[in-house]
Amino acid sequence: MNRYFRTLICSMALGAFALLAGCNKPPEAGGVAQTTAAHVADADVTANVKAALLRDPVLTKFAISIITLKGDVRLTGIVNTQSQIDAAIKLTRGTDGVHSIHDELTLKK
């Protein structure tokens, strides 16, 4: 019985060691810890969003301001319809480096 108990304790200790050793690995490149947003400069994100909005034939008519901080994009300005707001958000979301969008676009009264 003593030998069985020692074998059981050793097996449990080795299993615990294996689990703890796995927790010490650095995150893999491209994993959840790092995204493309972390690798694109804010100025580039702003320029890319602005270019995307200017390519849209409807949105190019509006003065939409874009401010980017650590991949978080803030859109401000006045547009005519909710569908224009939705289009601006969709174009922004499709731009590389955008982490989140703060929609501060308003409808013209």
N, C-alpha and C positions, 0 to 999 in steps of 0.2 A: 504494500500500500504506500509506503514511503517513496519508492521509486516512481510510482504513478503520480503522486502528488507533486514531486519535483518536476517531472516532465510537463505536467499541466501548468505549473507556475512559469516554467521557462517558455512554454508556448505562448502563454498570455503576455509575458513580458516582451517577447519578440514581436508579437502582433501589435502591441501598444507602441513599441519603438518604430515599427514600420509606418503606422498611422501618423505619429508625430513627425517623423522625418519627411513625410509627404507634404506636411504643412509648411515646411521651410523653403519650398521651391519658389523662385521669383516668378511673377506672372509672365506668361508667354507673350511674345510680340503678336499683336493682332487680337489679343484676348479681350475680355470685357474691360480690363483695367485701362487699356489704351485704345482710343478710337482715332479715326482720321481727323476729328475735330481738334485733337491735341497737336496735330502736326501741321496745321494750316494757320498762317499768320492772320491776325484779325484784319489787317489792312487788305489782305488778299480776299478774305471772306466778304468784306464790305464791297470791294471792287467787283467780285463775281456776282453778288446779289444785285448790285446796281446794273451790271451788264445784262443780267437775266430780265430785270424789270424793263430796261430800255428796249430789249428785243420784242417785248410784247406790244402789239400795235395799239392796244387800248391803254395799258398802264403807262406807256411812255408819255402820255399827255399830262400826267399828274406829278407833282413835286413830292415824291416819297423819300424821306430821309432814312438812311440806314446807319445804325451805330452798332459796332460789334465789340464785345468785350469777352475774351476767353471763349469764343465760339457761340456766345449768346447774342442773338441778333434782335435789335429793337427797331421796329418799323413805325414811323410816324408820318402823318400827312392826312390829307383830306381827299376822298374819292366820292364818286357819285352813287355807287351801289354796293350791296353786300357781296355780290358775285365778283366785283373787282377786288374787294378785300380777300375773298377766298382765293382768287387767282394769285394775288401777291404772296400770300402765305404758301401756296402750293409751289410757286417758283422758288421761294426762299428755302423751303424745306428740301428741295431737290438740289441745292447748291452744296458742293463739297465744303466741309469744315463747319457747317452749321450744327451747333449742339442743341440749341433751343431757340424758340421764337417768342418774342414779346410783342404782341399785336397792339399797337396804339393808334391804328388807323381809324379815322372817324368818317362818318357819312356827312356829305354836304347837306345843309339844311335849306 
